[in-house]
Amino acid sequence: MMKDFARLAKRIRTAVDDLENVVARCEKALARSKTSADDLYLDSVALNLEGFYSGLERLLQLIATTIDGKLPHGAEWHKELLDQMCTEIPGVRPAVFSEKAKAMLETYRSLRHVVRVIYTFKLEPEKLEEHTRALRPTLIVVRQELGAFATLLEQRARDTAE
């Protein structure tokens, strides 16, 4: 289990760095959409917004399987996974995310679904801009809370090794 904790902590830190790259790409695409008549940059914004949550969700699935030992199933599993990560499991782990983070992430969870089922050219540019502007503050909270969780896992790995 010690190695699992250490590996998961490292994976969390790497994933957060990857999310930083996604946020930067989203911001860059939005800036280019403002200076170009080419609305294809907005497609990039939409896909990177979707990629932000999808990447985070893959990490949450890993936490759920490695630490919790269970993944939600059924039509609402995406929502249930986020709920699971915002709930303490006594004797197993604290909540990974706060209610503040959950509220911020809920926007991107919902948007992930919309981007996947609607043509990107049908998305509202104003909404994409709004979501992009809120993305960096969301990343700051996610980085802080996942960082604290990774530190806890590293401590558990050290404690188990002793």
N, CA, C and O atoms as a DFTB+ gen file, in Angstrom:
648 C
 N C O
     1  1       0.821      -1.196       0.000
     2  2       0.000       0.000       0.000
     3  2       0.862       1.256       0.000
     4  3       0.483       2.278      -0.572
     5  1       2.026       1.175       0.644
     6  2       2.930       2.318       0.714
     7  2       3.290       2.805      -0.685
     8  3       3.250       4.004      -0.960
     9  1       3.641       1.873      -1.563
    10  2       4.006       2.245      -2.931
    11  2       2.812       2.834      -3.669
    12  3       2.965       3.763      -4.462
    13  1       1.606       2.290      -3.405
    14  2       0.405       2.831      -4.038
    15  2       0.188       4.289      -3.649
    16  3      -0.135       5.121      -4.497
    17  1       0.365       4.596      -2.368
    18  2       0.196       5.977      -1.902
    19  2       1.220       6.899      -2.553
    20  3       0.881       7.984      -3.024
    21  1       2.459       6.464      -2.574
    22  2       3.526       7.290      -3.157
    23  2       3.310       7.485      -4.656
    24  3       3.488       8.587      -5.174
    25  1       2.927       6.417      -5.347
    26  2       2.661       6.529      -6.790
    27  2       1.476       7.447      -7.074
    28  3       1.517       8.266      -7.993
    29  1       0.439       7.303      -6.289
    30  2      -0.749       8.131      -6.480
    31  2      -0.426       9.599      -6.215
    32  3      -0.881      10.471      -6.955
    33  1       0.338       9.878      -5.191
    34  2       0.736      11.264      -4.901
    35  2       1.522      11.844      -6.076
    36  3       1.303      12.989      -6.473
    37  1       2.431      11.053      -6.626
    38  2       3.202      11.527      -7.778
    39  2       2.288      11.748      -8.983
    40  3       2.447      12.727      -9.711
    41  1       1.346      10.856      -9.192
    42  2       0.404      10.993     -10.308
    43  2      -0.457      12.248     -10.147
    44  3      -0.732      12.943     -11.125
    45  1      -0.877      12.534      -8.926
    46  2      -1.660      13.742      -8.659
    47  2      -0.857      14.975      -9.030
    48  3      -1.366      15.872      -9.703
    49  1       0.392      15.027      -8.597
    50  2       1.227      16.209      -8.875
    51  2       1.460      16.373     -10.386
    52  3       1.439      17.491     -10.901
    53  1       1.677      15.276     -11.079
    54  2       1.866      15.332     -12.534
    55  2       0.576      15.781     -13.224
    56  3       0.615      16.602     -14.140
    57  1      -0.550      15.251     -12.793
    58  2      -1.842      15.605     -13.401
    59  2      -2.157      17.078     -13.207
    60  3      -2.700      17.716     -14.109
    61  1      -1.827      17.623     -12.056
    62  2      -2.081      19.045     -11.813
    63  2      -1.217      19.895     -12.746
    64  3      -1.671      20.921     -13.252
    65  1       0.012      19.475     -12.968
    66  2       0.860      20.184     -13.939
    67  2       0.252      20.108     -15.343
    68  3       0.282      21.088     -16.087
    69  1      -0.293      18.959     -15.698
    70  2      -0.953      18.813     -16.994
    71  2      -2.170      19.732     -17.086
    72  3      -2.424      20.324     -18.135
    73  1      -2.918      19.850     -15.998
    74  2      -4.078      20.738     -15.990
    75  2      -3.653      22.194     -16.193
    76  3      -4.359      22.971     -16.836
    77  1      -2.508      22.550     -15.647
    78  2      -1.966      23.900     -15.865
    79  2      -1.750      24.142     -17.355
    80  3      -2.069      25.217     -17.864
    81  1      -1.218      23.161     -18.044
    82  2      -1.006      23.295     -19.493
    83  2      -2.329      23.439     -20.243
    84  3      -2.421      24.217     -21.193
    85  1      -3.337      22.705     -19.828
    86  2      -4.654      22.796     -20.462
    87  2      -5.238      24.196     -20.262
    88  3      -5.790      24.782     -21.194
    89  1      -5.116      24.722     -19.056
    90  2      -5.626      26.066     -18.764
    91  2      -4.907      27.095     -19.629
    92  3      -5.543      27.982     -20.199
    93  1      -3.592      26.981     -19.730
    94  2      -2.812      27.925     -20.541
    95  2      -3.244      27.855     -22.010
    96  3      -3.368      28.887     -22.670
    97  1      -3.468      26.662     -22.511
    98  2      -3.908      26.508     -23.906
    99  2      -5.294      27.118     -24.117
   100  3      -5.559      27.745     -25.143
   101  1      -6.153      26.930     -23.154
   102  2      -7.498      27.490     -23.236
   103  2      -7.434      29.024     -23.261
   104  3      -8.108      29.664     -24.068
   105  1      -6.638      29.594     -22.393
   106  2      -6.487      31.054     -22.343
   107  2      -5.873      31.585     -23.635
   108  3      -6.287      32.625     -24.147
   109  1      -4.897      30.872     -24.151
   110  2      -4.247      31.279     -25.404
   111  2      -5.242      31.224     -26.570
   112  3      -5.287      32.136     -27.396
   113  1      -6.022      30.169     -26.632
   114  2      -7.012      30.041     -27.709
   115  2      -8.069      31.134     -27.599
   116  3      -8.508      31.676     -28.613
   117  1      -8.479      31.461     -26.381
   118  2      -9.454      32.535     -26.209
   119  2      -8.874      33.863     -26.675
   120  3      -9.548      34.628     -27.365
   121  1      -7.636      34.137     -26.305
   122  2      -6.987      35.384     -26.736
   123  2      -6.902      35.444     -28.256
   124  3      -7.165      36.488     -28.854
   125  1      -6.541      34.344     -28.872
   126  2      -6.460      34.320     -30.338
   127  2      -7.824      34.479     -30.986
   128  3      -7.933      35.070     -32.060
   129  1      -8.852      33.967     -30.356
   130  2     -10.200      34.118     -30.919
   131  2     -10.623      35.585     -30.928
   132  3     -11.418      36.005     -31.769
   133  1     -10.088      36.355     -29.992
   134  2     -10.421      37.775     -29.903
   135  2      -9.726      38.601     -30.993
   136  3     -10.248      39.632     -31.416
   137  1      -8.561      38.153     -31.442
   138  2      -7.779      38.920     -32.415
   139  2      -7.882      38.357     -33.829
   140  3      -7.259      38.870     -34.757
   141  1      -8.663      37.312     -33.981
   142  2      -8.797      36.655     -35.283
   143  2     -10.272      36.578     -35.667
   144  3     -11.151      36.504     -34.808
   145  1     -10.512      36.595     -36.918
   146  2     -11.878      36.391     -37.403
   147  2     -12.210      34.899     -37.492
   148  3     -13.320      34.525     -37.871
   149  1     -11.251      34.062     -37.143
   150  2     -11.408      32.614     -37.249
   151  2     -12.024      32.057     -35.960
   152  3     -11.370      32.024     -34.918
   153  1     -13.271      31.627     -36.039
   154  2     -13.939      31.107     -34.848
   155  2     -13.495      29.682     -34.486
   156  3     -13.963      29.115     -33.499
   157  1     -12.608      29.119     -35.276
   158  2     -12.083      27.794     -34.927
   159  2     -11.301      27.830     -33.614
   160  3     -11.153      26.801     -32.955
   161  1     -10.806      28.993     -33.235
   162  2     -10.135      29.105     -31.941
   163  2     -11.114      28.825     -30.799
   164  3     -10.721      28.323     -29.746
   165  1     -12.370      29.148     -31.011
   166  2     -13.373      28.851     -29.990
   167  2     -13.591      27.346     -29.854
   168  3     -13.900      26.860     -28.767
   169  1     -13.431      26.612     -30.945
   170  2     -13.480      25.147     -30.852
   171  2     -12.377      24.653     -29.915
   172  3     -12.591      23.763     -29.092
   173  1     -11.199      25.249     -30.059
   174  2     -10.084      24.888     -29.196
   175  2     -10.396      25.219     -27.737
   176  3     -10.087      24.436     -26.839
   177  1     -11.004      26.370     -27.508
   178  2     -11.413      26.737     -26.148
   179  2     -12.350      25.670     -25.588
   180  3     -12.136      25.165     -24.486
   181  1     -13.384      25.331     -26.348
   182  2     -14.365      24.345     -25.888
   183  2     -13.707      22.999     -25.600
   184  3     -13.973      22.380     -24.570
   185  1     -12.858      22.555     -26.502
   186  2     -12.219      21.253     -26.316
   187  2     -11.264      21.255     -25.126
   188  3     -11.154      20.252     -24.420
   189  1     -10.577      22.365     -24.898
   190  2      -9.690      22.439     -23.737
   191  2     -10.469      22.554     -22.428
   192  3     -10.033      22.028     -21.404
   193  1     -11.607      23.230     -22.448
   194  2     -12.461      23.257     -21.257
   195  2     -12.944      21.842     -20.931
   196  3     -12.949      21.426     -19.772
   197  1     -13.348      21.115     -21.969
   198  2     -13.762      19.726     -21.781
   199  2     -12.586      18.884     -21.293
   200  3     -12.740      18.041     -20.409
   201  1     -11.414      19.121     -21.875
   202  2     -10.228      18.376     -21.494
   203  2      -9.802      18.623     -20.057
   204  3      -9.271      17.728     -19.400
   205  1     -10.034      19.833     -19.568
   206  2      -9.705      20.153     -18.176
   207  2     -10.460      19.215     -17.239
   208  3      -9.859      18.570     -16.380
   209  1     -11.775      19.142     -17.409
   210  2     -12.539      18.297     -16.500
   211  2     -12.300      16.816     -16.766
   212  3     -12.220      16.026     -15.825
   213  1     -12.187      16.435     -18.019
   214  2     -11.955      15.022     -18.327
   215  2     -10.634      14.537     -17.722
   216  3     -10.559      13.434     -17.180
   217  1      -9.604      15.364     -17.820
   218  2      -8.323      15.005     -17.219
   219  2      -8.416      14.885     -15.711
   220  3      -7.867      13.959     -15.115
   221  1      -9.112      15.824     -15.105
   222  2      -9.311      15.777     -13.668
   223  2     -10.139      14.558     -13.279
   224  3      -9.853      13.898     -12.281
   225  1     -11.153      14.269     -14.060
   226  2     -12.014      13.132     -13.760
   227  2     -11.246      11.806     -13.814
   228  3     -11.492      10.915     -13.001
   229  1     -10.330      11.675     -14.755
   230  2      -9.499      10.451     -14.800
   231  2      -8.703      10.306     -13.503
   232  3      -8.543       9.201     -12.984
   233  1      -8.211      11.416     -12.992
   234  2      -7.476      11.391     -11.732
   235  2      -8.411      10.999     -10.572
   236  3      -8.028      10.219      -9.700
   237  1      -9.610      11.534     -10.570
   238  2     -10.570      11.197      -9.518
   239  2     -10.937       9.715      -9.566
   240  3     -11.135       9.089      -8.524
   241  1     -11.028       9.160     -10.761
   242  2     -11.287       7.724     -10.896
   243  2     -10.136       6.919     -10.289
   244  3     -10.360       5.905      -9.628
   245  1      -8.921       7.374     -10.515
   246  2      -7.759       6.693      -9.955
   247  2      -7.773       6.748      -8.424
   248  3      -7.488       5.751      -7.760
   249  1      -8.101       7.900      -7.877
   250  2      -8.203       8.031      -6.417
   251  2      -9.304       7.101      -5.898
   252  3      -9.121       6.405      -4.899
   253  1     -10.440       7.097      -6.586
   254  2     -11.566       6.262      -6.148
   255  2     -11.207       4.781      -6.141
   256  3     -11.562       4.059      -5.209
   257  1     -10.510       4.330      -7.166
   258  2     -10.174       2.904      -7.215
   259  2      -9.021       2.560      -6.268
   260  3      -9.044       1.510      -5.626
   261  1      -8.022       3.427      -6.177
   262  2      -6.844       3.133      -5.362
   263  2      -7.122       3.274      -3.868
   264  3      -6.714       2.420      -3.081
   265  1      -7.803       4.331      -3.475
   266  2      -8.018       4.617      -2.052
   267  2      -9.381       4.103      -1.573
   268  3      -9.465       3.390      -0.574
   269  1     -10.434       4.468      -2.289
   270  2     -11.788       4.129      -1.848
   271  2     -12.150       2.678      -2.150
   272  3     -12.968       2.074      -1.455
   273  1     -11.532       2.127      -3.195
   274  2     -11.842       0.760      -3.578
   275  2     -13.156       0.617      -4.323
   276  3     -13.672      -0.490      -4.472
   277  1     -13.707       1.751      -4.798
   278  2     -14.965       1.653      -5.541
   279  2     -15.169       2.880      -6.423
   280  3     -14.786       4.001      -6.091
   281  1     -15.791       2.604      -7.559
   282  2     -16.200       3.651      -8.503
   283  2     -17.715       3.643      -8.596
   284  3     -18.334       2.579      -8.555
   285  1     -18.319       4.815      -8.721
   286  2     -19.767       4.817      -8.938
   287  2     -20.105       4.274     -10.322
   288  3     -19.272       4.290     -11.229
   289  1     -21.322       3.801     -10.471
   290  2     -21.799       3.243     -11.742
   291  2     -23.141       3.854     -12.078
   292  3     -23.763       4.508     -11.241
   293  1     -23.581       3.643     -13.294
   294  2     -24.900       4.104     -13.707
   295  2     -24.848       5.416     -14.461
   296  3     -23.777       5.964     -14.721
   297  1     -26.009       5.899     -14.801
   298  2     -26.138       7.091     -15.647
   299  2     -25.571       8.351     -14.990
   300  3     -25.124       9.259     -15.690
   301  1     -25.584       8.417     -13.684
   302  2     -25.133       9.615     -12.957
   303  2     -23.724       9.465     -12.380
   304  3     -23.354      10.199     -11.463
   305  1     -22.936       8.528     -12.904
   306  2     -21.649       8.240     -12.271
   307  2     -20.706       9.441     -12.257
   308  3     -19.913       9.583     -11.326
   309  1     -20.773      10.306     -13.265
   310  2     -19.883      11.472     -13.286
   311  2     -20.166      12.376     -12.083
   312  3     -19.244      12.815     -11.396
   313  1     -21.424      12.642     -11.842
   314  2     -21.824      13.477     -10.711
   315  2     -21.500      12.770      -9.395
   316  3     -20.988      13.387      -8.461
   317  1     -21.797      11.496      -9.331
   318  2     -21.552      10.735      -8.109
   319  2     -20.065      10.658      -7.775
   320  3     -19.694      10.660      -6.601
   321  1     -19.213      10.590      -8.795
   322  2     -17.771      10.562      -8.552
   323  2     -17.314      11.874      -7.910
   324  3     -16.541      11.864      -6.952
   325  1     -17.789      12.989      -8.434
   326  2     -17.434      14.275      -7.830
   327  2     -17.968      14.356      -6.402
   328  3     -17.265      14.817      -5.502
   329  1     -19.195      13.914      -6.192
   330  2     -19.754      13.874      -4.832
   331  2     -18.889      13.013      -3.914
   332  3     -18.619      13.392      -2.774
   333  1     -18.459      11.859      -4.411
   334  2     -17.631      10.932      -3.629
   335  2     -16.316      11.601      -3.208
   336  3     -15.853      11.417      -2.082
   337  1     -15.727      12.372      -4.113
   338  2     -14.455      13.021      -3.820
   339  2     -14.605      14.195      -2.853
   340  3     -13.620      14.679      -2.295
   341  1     -15.826      14.640      -2.664
   342  2     -16.094      15.758      -1.750
   343  2     -16.630      15.269      -0.411
   344  3     -17.105      16.055       0.409
   345  1     -16.548      13.966      -0.204
   346  2     -17.059      13.351       1.012
   347  2     -15.920      12.629       1.727
   348  3     -15.176      11.860       1.118
   349  1     -15.797      12.884       3.009
   350  2     -14.820      12.151       3.817
   351  2     -15.291      10.710       3.970
   352  3     -16.481      10.442       4.131
   353  1     -14.340       9.798       3.916
   354  2     -14.625       8.400       4.214
   355  2     -13.869       8.095       5.502
   356  3     -12.662       7.853       5.480
   357  1     -14.592       8.108       6.632
   358  2     -13.920       7.934       7.929
   359  2     -13.035       6.696       7.967
   360  3     -13.436       5.603       7.566
   361  1     -11.838       6.900       8.455
   362  2     -10.882       5.812       8.563
   363  2     -10.176       5.476       7.268
   364  3      -9.276       4.636       7.253
   365  1     -10.570       6.121       6.176
   366  2      -9.960       5.842       4.876
   367  2      -9.257       7.081       4.331
   368  3      -8.060       7.048       4.045
   369  1     -10.010       8.180       4.188
   370  2      -9.425       9.406       3.664
   371  2     -10.327      10.589       3.982
   372  3     -11.529      10.430       4.192
   373  1      -9.727      11.785       4.015
   374  2     -10.554      12.984       4.132
   375  2     -11.196      13.284       2.775
   376  3     -10.879      12.642       1.773
   377  1     -12.082      14.245       2.755
   378  2     -12.618      14.706       1.473
   379  2     -11.449      15.228       0.649
   380  3     -10.579      15.926       1.171
   381  1     -11.428      14.897      -0.619
   382  2     -10.371      15.376      -1.505
   383  2     -10.615      16.844      -1.826
   384  3      -9.673      17.635      -1.875
   385  1     -11.881      17.213      -2.046
   386  2     -12.243      18.578      -2.394
   387  2     -13.231      19.154      -1.393
   388  3     -14.043      18.436      -0.809
   389  1     -13.144      20.448      -1.210
   390  2     -14.082      21.197      -0.380
   391  2     -15.365      21.455      -1.160
   392  3     -15.438      21.207      -2.363
   393  1     -16.362      21.950      -0.461
   394  2     -17.610      22.330      -1.127
   395  2     -17.370      23.485      -2.098
   396  3     -18.024      23.563      -3.138
   397  1     -16.442      24.376      -1.769
   398  2     -16.100      25.480      -2.678
   399  2     -15.559      24.920      -3.994
   400  3     -15.987      25.326      -5.074
   401  1     -14.622      23.993      -3.891
   402  2     -14.045      23.380      -5.094
   403  2     -15.126      22.623      -5.863
   404  3     -15.177      22.683      -7.091
   405  1     -15.978      21.920      -5.146
   406  2     -17.052      21.160      -5.801
   407  2     -17.928      22.084      -6.633
   408  3     -18.256      21.765      -7.775
   409  1     -18.307      23.220      -6.074
   410  2     -19.156      24.167      -6.805
   411  2     -18.449      24.667      -8.055
   412  3     -19.071      24.809      -9.108
   413  1     -17.160      24.933      -7.945
   414  2     -16.395      25.402      -9.106
   415  2     -16.299      24.302     -10.163
   416  3     -16.458      24.558     -11.357
   417  1     -16.040      23.093      -9.718
   418  2     -15.857      21.976     -10.647
   419  2     -17.157      21.517     -11.286
   420  3     -17.153      20.995     -12.401
   421  1     -18.251      21.706     -10.597
   422  2     -19.553      21.303     -11.138
   423  2     -19.817      21.983     -12.483
   424  3     -20.387      21.372     -13.387
   425  1     -19.407      23.228     -12.613
   426  2     -19.565      23.955     -13.873
   427  2     -18.870      23.223     -15.008
   428  3     -19.436      23.070     -16.091
   429  1     -17.641      22.768     -14.766
   430  2     -16.853      22.111     -15.808
   431  2     -17.321      20.678     -16.051
   432  3     -17.195      20.161     -17.161
   433  1     -17.861      20.038     -15.016
   434  2     -18.445      18.705     -15.211
   435  2     -19.631      18.810     -16.161
   436  3     -19.762      18.016     -17.093
   437  1     -20.480      19.778     -15.925
   438  2     -21.647      19.976     -16.793
   439  2     -21.229      20.363     -18.201
   440  3     -21.796      19.878     -19.180
   441  1     -20.239      21.233     -18.301
   442  2     -19.761      21.685     -19.605
   443  2     -19.130      20.533     -20.392
   444  3     -19.280      20.460     -21.611
   445  1     -18.435      19.644     -19.707
   446  2     -17.826      18.482     -20.360
   447  2     -18.890      17.719     -21.123
   448  3     -18.687      17.324     -22.271
   449  1     -20.015      17.518     -20.481
   450  2     -21.108      16.790     -21.128
   451  2     -21.630      17.562     -22.345
   452  3     -21.849      16.976     -23.406
   453  1     -21.826      18.852     -22.194
   454  2     -22.353      19.672     -23.290
   455  2     -21.418      19.638     -24.492
   456  3     -21.871      19.470     -25.624
   457  1     -20.126      19.795     -24.258
   458  2     -19.156      19.805     -25.363
   459  2     -19.163      18.464     -26.085
   460  3     -18.982      18.409     -27.301
   461  1     -19.370      17.391     -25.345
   462  2     -19.376      16.071     -25.972
   463  2     -20.623      15.772     -26.785
   464  3     -20.575      14.958     -27.708
   465  1     -21.741      16.414     -26.460
   466  2     -22.986      16.057     -27.151
   467  2     -23.507      17.131     -28.106
   468  3     -24.469      16.891     -28.836
   469  1     -22.891      18.297     -28.110
   470  2     -23.326      19.383     -28.996
   471  2     -22.156      19.767     -29.893
   472  3     -21.006      19.762     -29.453
   473  1     -22.440      20.095     -31.129
   474  2     -21.396      20.600     -32.012
   475  2     -20.793      21.858     -31.405
   476  3     -21.513      22.714     -30.893
   477  1     -19.470      21.966     -31.464
   478  2     -18.819      23.118     -30.842
   479  2     -19.255      24.436     -31.456
   480  3     -19.277      25.451     -30.760
   481  1     -19.602      24.456     -32.737
   482  2     -20.017      25.718     -33.353
   483  2     -21.369      26.203     -32.836
   484  3     -21.765      27.334     -33.115
   485  1     -22.079      25.361     -32.085
   486  2     -23.356      25.769     -31.502
   487  2     -23.200      26.315     -30.081
   488  3     -24.176      26.767     -29.480
   489  1     -21.991      26.277     -29.548
   490  2     -21.754      26.794     -28.204
   491  2     -21.683      28.319     -28.239
   492  3     -21.229      28.904     -29.222
   493  1     -22.126      28.944     -27.184
   494  2     -22.147      30.402     -27.107
   495  2     -20.758      30.940     -26.768
   496  3     -20.203      30.586     -25.729
   497  1     -20.189      31.787     -27.623
   498  2     -18.857      32.343     -27.364
   499  2     -18.757      33.057     -26.013
   500  3     -17.724      32.978     -25.349
   501  1     -19.800      33.739     -25.612
   502  2     -19.775      34.463     -24.334
   503  2     -19.646      33.493     -23.158
   504  3     -18.932      33.761     -22.191
   505  1     -20.340      32.378     -23.258
   506  2     -20.259      31.372     -22.191
   507  2     -18.871      30.738     -22.150
   508  3     -18.326      30.500     -21.073
   509  1     -18.303      30.466     -23.319
   510  2     -16.954      29.894     -23.364
   511  2     -15.960      30.858     -22.734
   512  3     -15.062      30.444     -22.001
   513  1     -16.123      32.140     -23.022
   514  2     -15.225      33.137     -22.428
   515  2     -15.406      33.182     -20.908
   516  3     -14.427      33.235     -20.163
   517  1     -16.638      33.162     -20.462
   518  2     -16.923      33.177     -19.024
   519  2     -16.279      31.971     -18.328
   520  3     -15.654      32.111     -17.276
   521  1     -16.436      30.800     -18.922
   522  2     -15.857      29.586     -18.333
   523  2     -14.331      29.639     -18.344
   524  3     -13.683      29.174     -17.407
   525  1     -13.763      30.203     -19.403
   526  2     -12.303      30.304     -19.483
   527  2     -11.775      31.267     -18.430
   528  3     -10.744      30.998     -17.813
   529  1     -12.447      32.360     -18.220
   530  2     -12.005      33.344     -17.217
   531  2     -12.075      32.768     -15.796
   532  3     -11.296      33.161     -14.928
   533  1     -12.990      31.855     -15.564
   534  2     -13.112      31.223     -14.251
   535  2     -12.199      30.005     -14.092
   536  3     -12.090      29.445     -13.002
   537  1     -11.549      29.601     -15.175
   538  2     -10.760      28.373     -15.148
   539  2      -9.505      28.492     -14.281
   540  3      -9.216      27.588     -13.498
   541  1      -8.763      29.579     -14.406
   542  2      -7.536      29.722     -13.612
   543  2      -7.848      29.767     -12.121
   544  3      -7.179      29.079     -11.351
   545  1      -8.852      30.558     -11.673
   546  2      -9.190      30.499     -10.242
   547  2      -9.598      29.091      -9.784
   548  3      -9.303      28.691      -8.658
   549  1     -10.268      28.357     -10.655
   550  2     -10.626      26.976     -10.329
   551  2      -9.373      26.126     -10.193
   552  3      -9.254      25.327      -9.264
   553  1      -8.442      26.301     -11.117
   554  2      -7.189      25.542     -11.048
   555  2      -6.426      25.846      -9.764
   556  3      -5.837      24.944      -9.168
   557  1      -6.428      27.090      -9.336
   558  2      -5.711      27.461      -8.104
   559  2      -6.281      26.680      -6.917
   560  3      -5.527      26.144      -6.105
   561  1      -7.597      26.618      -6.818
   562  2      -8.232      25.867      -5.725
   563  2      -7.943      24.370      -5.869
   564  3      -7.611      23.704      -4.889
   565  1      -8.069      23.848      -7.083
   566  2      -7.804      22.427      -7.335
   567  2      -6.354      22.091      -6.990
   568  3      -6.086      21.080      -6.341
   569  1      -5.430      22.931      -7.421
   570  2      -4.005      22.691      -7.135
   571  2      -3.756      22.650      -5.623
   572  3      -3.046      21.777      -5.124
   573  1      -4.341      23.592      -4.916
   574  2      -4.148      23.648      -3.466
   575  2      -4.718      22.412      -2.777
   576  3      -4.059      21.803      -1.935
   577  1      -5.936      22.049      -3.139
   578  2      -6.588      20.942      -2.448
   579  2      -6.013      19.585      -2.850
   580  3      -5.855      18.708      -2.001
   581  1      -5.702      19.404      -4.113
   582  2      -5.052      18.151      -4.522
   583  2      -3.629      18.073      -3.979
   584  3      -3.148      16.993      -3.638
   585  1      -2.962      19.213      -3.901
   586  2      -1.614      19.235      -3.318
   587  2      -1.637      18.793      -1.866
   588  3      -0.777      18.025      -1.432
   589  1      -2.620      19.276      -1.112
   590  2      -2.750      18.868       0.289
   591  2      -3.050      17.374       0.388
   592  3      -2.536      16.692       1.275
   593  1      -3.876      16.871      -0.516
   594  2      -4.191      15.447      -0.516
   595  2      -2.960      14.623      -0.872
   596  3      -2.714      13.586      -0.256
   597  1      -2.186      15.066      -1.852
   598  2      -0.949      14.364      -2.239
   599  2       0.039      14.355      -1.073
   600  3       0.700      13.345      -0.832
   601  1       0.143      15.461      -0.356
   602  2       1.030      15.529       0.814
   603  2       0.595      14.526       1.872
   604  3       1.435      13.870       2.487
   605  1      -0.709      14.402       2.087
   606  2      -1.232      13.416       3.029
   607  2      -0.861      11.999       2.599
   608  3      -0.460      11.179       3.426
   609  1      -0.993      11.713       1.306
   610  2      -0.625      10.383       0.801
   611  2       0.866      10.112       0.984
   612  3       1.260       9.006       1.355
   613  1       1.692      11.125       0.725
   614  2       3.144      10.969       0.919
   615  2       3.463      10.696       2.384
   616  3       4.338       9.889       2.695
   617  1       2.750      11.373       3.281
   618  2       2.965      11.145       4.715
   619  2       2.550       9.730       5.096
   620  3       3.237       9.061       5.868
   621  1       1.428       9.277       4.553
   622  2       0.989       7.901       4.843
   623  2       1.998       6.893       4.303
   624  3       2.258       5.875       4.944
   625  1       2.559       7.164       3.149
   626  2       3.572       6.259       2.587
   627  2       4.795       6.201       3.499
   628  3       5.348       5.127       3.736
   629  1       5.215       7.362       4.010
   630  2       6.356       7.387       4.944
   631  2       6.038       6.661       6.235
   632  3       6.858       5.898       6.744
   633  1       4.832       6.900       6.772
   634  2       4.425       6.259       8.027
   635  2       4.367       4.747       7.881
   636  3       4.736       4.014       8.799
   637  1       3.901       4.281       6.726
   638  2       3.808       2.848       6.475
   639  2       5.194       2.229       6.349
   640  3       5.399       1.070       6.710
   641  1       6.146       3.006       5.834
   642  2       7.502       2.495       5.631
   643  2       8.254       2.365       6.949
   644  3       9.192       1.575       7.050
   645  1       7.860       3.118       7.942
   646  2       8.602       3.108       9.224
   647  2       8.290       1.927      10.076
   648  3       8.837       1.794      11.171
